[in-house]
Amino acid sequence: MATAMQIKSLLRSHTSGDNERFYAVALQVAAAEARKGHQKLADELRKLVNEARHRADSDSAAQKVHNLSTPQGEAGDLLELVETHIKVTDLVMEDSLRDRIQRILIEQKNLSRLKENNLRPRQRLLFTGPPGCGKTITAAALATELRLPLFVVRLDSLISRYLGESLSKLRLIFEEAERHRAVYLFDEFDSIGFTRDAPSEVGEMRRVLNSFLVFIERLQSNSLVIAATNYGQRLDNALFRRFDDLVEFGLPEPPQIQETIKRLLRNIDKERLAWKRINTAAKGLSYAEITRASEEAIKDMIIHELPKVSNDALVTALTERRLHLNH
């Protein structure tokens, strides 16, 4: 078996991230075992080293591809790369909404089979619903599940005082979507997608919207383009025909309120939760507001050195969030 010196060398190379040194020492151990006549063990060690090297090479190649896919130049100023780790299973949502998100995932994971049969998976998505109800985080979860980068469109950089610049920037974004498969999120999309009949509408924005409609209809790549808005009722009707799916996010009902709070207080000492009072206090709040209120109750417990999160503290925090929204 490995000597004490070899074991120490293995540990040092592992903790320092020196993979090649780690592999070299492991192969020395394999050679020593072979000399002792333990050929099966030696072969297993060599196989493990080769598999580890192969995985490391694959990870390195994947990282290079990811770096190459990061937009450069002006496109890089328009698209913000956002790190994503959350999965769909981490999200609290109503069952029918979860089913629709899962259907998008399943189609995306089977896009080759669908295209072989002249069918296109859902890839042009419109997310609507109140603020704080999961539109942006669901886009992030889709990116994580599909192992794709998430790019958020910087609308402040997209909209220029000069018409030609705005249209050319929009074209750049869709060119990136054609070249590099990723999830492209147009957050707060109502800023460009409002109805063309709106009294405050200006000529430039109408042309930007018209160009968006053309670009998204012509999209041929395997990228997902998601437009998210808090004001679906303000969007131009022509938009709805250009999207493959309209996904509506709503405020949480009692089952989702309870699941959200349970997850947030999962590892926290708490009183037996009085759900009737809590549901009443949380009615009309978004997931984001319920999260903030739960965190306030936890902070109250810590600051005042209380043994548990109390129902009173949680209900008070939820009530304060609702009063804050009404002002």
C-alpha positions as CSV (number, residue, x, y, z in Angstrom):
1,M,0.0,0.0,0.0
2,A,1.0,3.7,-0.2
3,T,3.8,4.8,2.1
4,A,3.3,7.6,4.6
5,M,5.4,9.9,2.4
6,Q,3.2,9.1,-0.6
7,I,0.0,9.7,1.4
8,K,1.3,13.1,2.6
9,S,2.3,14.0,-1.0
10,L,-1.2,13.0,-2.2
11,L,-2.8,15.2,0.4
12,R,-0.5,18.2,-0.3
13,S,-1.1,18.1,-4.1
14,H,-4.8,17.7,-3.6
15,T,-5.2,20.7,-1.2
16,S,-2.9,22.8,-3.4
17,G,-4.9,21.9,-6.6
18,D,-1.8,20.4,-8.3
19,N,-3.6,17.7,-10.2
20,E,-0.5,16.6,-12.2
21,R,1.5,16.0,-9.0
22,F,-1.5,14.1,-7.6
23,Y,-1.7,11.8,-10.6
24,A,2.1,11.2,-10.6
25,V,2.1,10.1,-7.0
26,A,-1.0,7.9,-7.6
27,L,0.8,6.2,-10.5
28,Q,3.9,5.7,-8.3
29,V,1.7,3.9,-5.8
30,A,0.2,1.8,-8.7
31,A,3.7,0.9,-9.9
32,A,4.8,-0.1,-6.4
33,E,1.7,-2.4,-6.1
34,A,2.5,-4.0,-9.5
35,R,6.0,-4.8,-8.3
36,K,4.5,-6.5,-5.2
37,G,2.4,-8.7,-7.5
38,H,-0.8,-6.8,-6.9
39,Q,-1.5,-6.4,-10.5
40,K,-5.3,-6.0,-10.2
41,L,-5.0,-3.2,-7.7
42,A,-2.4,-1.5,-9.9
43,D,-4.6,-1.7,-12.9
44,E,-7.5,-0.2,-11.0
45,L,-5.4,2.7,-9.7
46,R,-4.2,3.4,-13.2
47,K,-7.8,3.3,-14.5
48,L,-8.9,5.7,-11.8
49,V,-6.1,8.2,-12.7
50,N,-7.0,8.0,-16.4
51,E,-10.7,8.6,-15.7
52,A,-9.8,11.6,-13.4
53,R,-7.6,13.1,-16.2
54,H,-10.3,12.6,-18.7
55,R,-12.9,14.4,-16.5
56,A,-10.5,17.3,-15.9
57,D,-9.8,17.7,-19.6
58,S,-13.6,17.7,-20.3
59,D,-14.2,20.3,-17.6
60,S,-11.4,22.4,-19.0
61,A,-12.8,22.1,-22.6
62,A,-16.3,23.0,-21.4
63,Q,-14.9,26.1,-19.6
64,K,-13.1,27.2,-22.8
65,V,-16.3,26.8,-24.8
66,H,-18.2,28.8,-22.1
67,N,-15.6,31.6,-22.3
68,L,-15.8,31.7,-26.1
69,S,-19.5,32.0,-25.9
70,T,-19.3,35.1,-23.7
71,P,-20.3,38.1,-25.9
72,Q,-17.4,40.4,-26.8
73,G,-17.2,44.1,-27.8
74,E,-20.5,46.0,-28.0
75,A,-22.5,42.8,-27.5
76,G,-20.8,42.4,-24.2
77,D,-22.0,45.8,-23.1
78,L,-25.6,44.8,-23.9
79,L,-25.6,41.4,-22.3
80,E,-24.9,40.7,-18.6
81,L,-23.7,37.2,-17.8
82,V,-25.5,36.0,-14.6
83,E,-24.3,33.0,-12.6
84,T,-27.0,30.5,-12.0
85,H,-27.2,27.6,-9.6
86,I,-30.8,27.3,-8.6
87,K,-33.0,24.5,-10.0
88,V,-36.7,24.3,-10.7
89,T,-37.1,21.9,-7.8
90,D,-35.8,24.7,-5.5
91,L,-38.6,27.0,-6.5
92,V,-42.0,27.2,-4.8
93,M,-44.8,27.5,-7.4
94,E,-48.3,26.4,-8.1
95,D,-48.6,22.9,-9.6
96,S,-50.0,23.9,-13.0
97,L,-47.2,26.5,-13.4
98,R,-44.6,23.9,-12.5
99,D,-46.1,21.6,-15.1
100,R,-45.7,24.3,-17.8
101,I,-42.1,25.0,-16.8
102,Q,-41.3,21.2,-16.9
103,R,-42.9,21.0,-20.3
104,I,-40.5,23.7,-21.6
105,L,-37.6,21.8,-20.1
106,I,-38.6,18.5,-21.6
107,E,-39.0,20.0,-25.1
108,Q,-35.6,21.7,-24.8
109,K,-34.0,18.5,-23.7
110,N,-35.5,16.7,-26.7
111,L,-35.0,19.4,-29.3
112,S,-33.0,17.2,-31.7
113,R,-35.8,14.6,-31.8
114,L,-38.4,17.3,-32.3
115,K,-36.5,19.0,-35.1
116,E,-35.9,15.7,-36.9
117,N,-39.7,15.6,-37.1
118,N,-40.0,19.2,-38.3
119,L,-41.2,20.4,-35.0
120,R,-39.8,23.3,-32.9
121,P,-39.5,23.3,-29.2
122,R,-40.9,26.1,-27.1
123,Q,-38.1,28.7,-27.1
124,R,-39.7,32.1,-27.3
125,L,-41.3,32.7,-24.0
126,L,-43.3,35.5,-22.4
127,F,-43.4,35.6,-18.6
128,T,-46.0,37.9,-17.1
129,G,-47.1,38.5,-13.5
130,P,-46.7,40.8,-10.5
131,P,-43.2,41.8,-9.2
132,G,-41.5,39.3,-6.9
133,C,-43.4,36.2,-8.1
134,G,-40.5,34.3,-9.7
135,K,-40.2,35.3,-13.4
136,T,-36.5,36.2,-13.3
137,I,-35.5,33.3,-11.0
138,T,-37.4,30.8,-13.1
139,A,-35.4,32.0,-16.1
140,A,-32.2,31.3,-14.1
141,A,-33.5,27.9,-13.1
142,L,-34.2,27.0,-16.8
143,A,-30.6,28.0,-17.6
144,T,-29.2,25.9,-14.8
145,E,-31.3,22.8,-15.8
146,L,-30.3,23.1,-19.4
147,R,-26.6,23.9,-18.5
148,L,-26.8,27.1,-20.5
149,P,-25.4,30.5,-19.7
150,L,-28.0,33.2,-18.7
151,F,-27.6,36.6,-20.4
152,V,-29.8,39.5,-19.1
153,V,-30.3,42.2,-21.7
154,R,-29.3,45.6,-20.4
155,L,-32.3,47.6,-21.6
156,D,-30.7,50.9,-20.4
157,S,-27.8,50.2,-22.8
158,L,-30.1,49.0,-25.6
159,I,-32.3,52.1,-25.8
160,S,-30.5,55.0,-27.3
161,R,-31.6,58.5,-28.1
162,Y,-30.6,57.7,-31.7
163,L,-33.0,55.4,-33.6
164,G,-30.3,53.7,-35.7
165,E,-28.2,52.8,-32.6
166,S,-31.1,51.2,-30.8
167,L,-32.0,49.0,-33.8
168,S,-28.4,48.0,-34.5
169,K,-28.0,47.1,-30.8
170,L,-31.1,45.0,-30.9
171,R,-29.8,43.3,-34.0
172,L,-26.6,42.5,-32.2
173,I,-28.4,40.7,-29.4
174,F,-30.3,38.5,-31.8
175,E,-27.1,37.8,-33.7
176,E,-25.6,36.5,-30.5
177,A,-28.7,34.4,-29.8
178,E,-28.2,32.9,-33.3
179,R,-24.5,32.2,-32.8
180,H,-24.4,31.0,-29.2
181,R,-27.0,28.9,-27.5
182,A,-28.0,30.4,-24.2
183,V,-30.9,31.8,-22.3
184,Y,-31.5,35.5,-23.2
185,L,-33.7,37.4,-20.7
186,F,-35.4,40.7,-21.6
187,D,-36.4,41.8,-18.1
188,E,-38.8,44.6,-17.6
189,F,-39.8,44.1,-21.2
190,D,-42.8,46.4,-21.0
191,S,-40.3,49.3,-21.4
192,I,-40.1,48.5,-25.1
193,G,-43.1,46.2,-25.6
194,F,-46.0,48.5,-24.6
195,T,-48.9,48.8,-26.9
196,R,-48.3,50.8,-30.1
197,D,-51.5,52.7,-29.4
198,A,-50.4,54.0,-26.1
199,P,-50.8,57.8,-25.9
200,S,-47.2,58.2,-24.5
201,E,-45.7,56.2,-27.3
202,V,-43.0,57.7,-29.4
203,G,-41.9,56.9,-32.9
204,E,-38.5,55.5,-32.0
205,M,-39.9,53.0,-29.5
206,R,-42.5,51.9,-32.0
207,R,-39.8,51.1,-34.5
208,V,-37.8,49.2,-31.8
209,L,-40.8,47.1,-30.9
210,N,-41.5,46.4,-34.6
211,S,-37.9,45.3,-35.1
212,F,-38.1,43.1,-32.0
213,L,-41.2,41.4,-33.5
214,V,-39.3,40.7,-36.7
215,F,-36.2,39.4,-35.0
216,I,-37.9,37.1,-32.6
217,E,-40.1,35.7,-35.4
218,R,-37.0,34.9,-37.5
219,L,-35.1,33.3,-34.7
220,Q,-33.6,30.0,-36.0
221,S,-31.2,29.0,-33.2
222,N,-31.7,26.7,-30.2
223,S,-31.4,29.6,-27.8
224,L,-34.2,30.5,-25.4
225,V,-35.4,34.1,-25.6
226,I,-37.5,35.1,-22.5
227,A,-39.3,38.4,-22.2
228,A,-40.5,39.1,-18.6
229,T,-42.9,41.9,-17.6
230,N,-44.9,43.0,-14.6
231,Y,-47.4,44.6,-16.8
232,G,-48.7,42.0,-19.3
233,Q,-51.9,44.1,-19.9
234,R,-49.8,46.9,-21.3
235,L,-48.1,44.8,-24.0
236,D,-48.9,45.2,-27.6
237,N,-51.3,42.5,-28.8
238,A,-49.0,41.7,-31.7
239,L,-46.4,40.4,-29.3
240,F,-48.5,37.4,-28.1
241,R,-48.6,35.8,-31.5
242,R,-44.8,35.9,-31.8
243,F,-44.2,33.9,-28.6
244,D,-44.4,30.1,-28.3
245,D,-45.8,30.2,-24.8
246,L,-47.3,32.8,-22.5
247,V,-46.5,31.8,-18.9
248,E,-48.4,33.7,-16.2
249,F,-47.0,33.9,-12.7
250,G,-49.4,34.7,-9.8
251,L,-49.3,35.7,-6.2
252,P,-48.9,32.7,-3.8
253,E,-52.0,31.0,-2.4
254,P,-52.0,29.5,1.1
255,P,-50.2,26.2,0.0
256,Q,-47.4,28.2,-1.6
257,I,-47.2,30.7,1.3
258,Q,-46.8,27.8,3.8
259,E,-44.2,26.0,1.7
260,T,-42.2,29.2,1.2
261,I,-42.1,29.9,5.0
262,K,-41.4,26.3,5.8
263,R,-38.4,26.3,3.6
264,L,-37.1,29.6,5.0
265,L,-37.5,28.5,8.6
266,R,-36.5,24.9,8.0
267,N,-33.4,25.1,10.1
268,I,-34.6,27.7,12.6
269,D,-36.2,27.1,16.0
270,K,-39.7,28.4,15.9
271,E,-43.1,28.2,17.6
272,R,-45.7,25.9,16.2
273,L,-46.8,28.0,13.3
274,A,-50.3,29.4,13.4
275,W,-51.1,29.0,9.7
276,K,-54.5,30.7,9.8
277,R,-53.0,33.9,11.1
278,I,-50.0,33.7,8.9
279,N,-52.0,33.1,5.7
280,T,-54.3,36.1,6.5
281,A,-51.2,38.3,7.1
282,A,-49.5,37.1,3.9
283,K,-52.5,37.4,1.6
284,G,-51.6,39.6,-1.4
285,L,-47.9,39.5,-0.8
286,S,-45.4,38.2,-3.4
287,Y,-42.9,35.4,-2.8
288,A,-40.2,38.1,-2.5
289,E,-42.1,40.0,0.2
290,I,-42.9,36.8,2.2
291,T,-39.1,36.0,2.1
292,R,-38.2,39.5,3.4
293,A,-40.8,39.2,6.2
294,S,-39.5,35.8,7.2
295,E,-36.0,37.1,7.3
296,E,-37.2,40.1,9.5
297,A,-38.7,37.6,12.0
298,I,-35.4,35.6,12.1
299,K,-33.4,38.8,12.6
300,D,-35.8,39.8,15.4
301,M,-35.1,36.5,17.2
302,I,-31.3,36.9,16.9
303,I,-31.1,40.5,17.9
304,H,-33.3,40.1,21.0
305,E,-31.7,36.7,21.8
306,L,-35.1,34.9,21.8
307,P,-35.2,31.1,21.8
308,K,-37.5,30.8,18.8
309,V,-39.1,32.7,16.0
310,S,-42.6,33.6,17.3
311,N,-45.9,33.7,15.4
312,D,-46.4,37.3,16.6
313,A,-43.0,38.4,15.1
314,L,-43.8,36.6,11.8
315,V,-47.3,38.0,11.5
316,T,-46.1,41.5,12.4
317,A,-43.4,41.4,9.7
318,L,-45.8,40.2,7.1
319,T,-48.3,42.9,8.0
320,E,-45.6,45.6,7.8
321,R,-44.6,44.4,4.3
322,R,-48.2,44.7,3.2
323,L,-48.5,48.2,4.7
324,H,-45.3,49.2,3.0
325,L,-46.6,48.1,-0.4
326,N,-49.8,50.1,0.1
327,H,-47.9,53.4,0.5
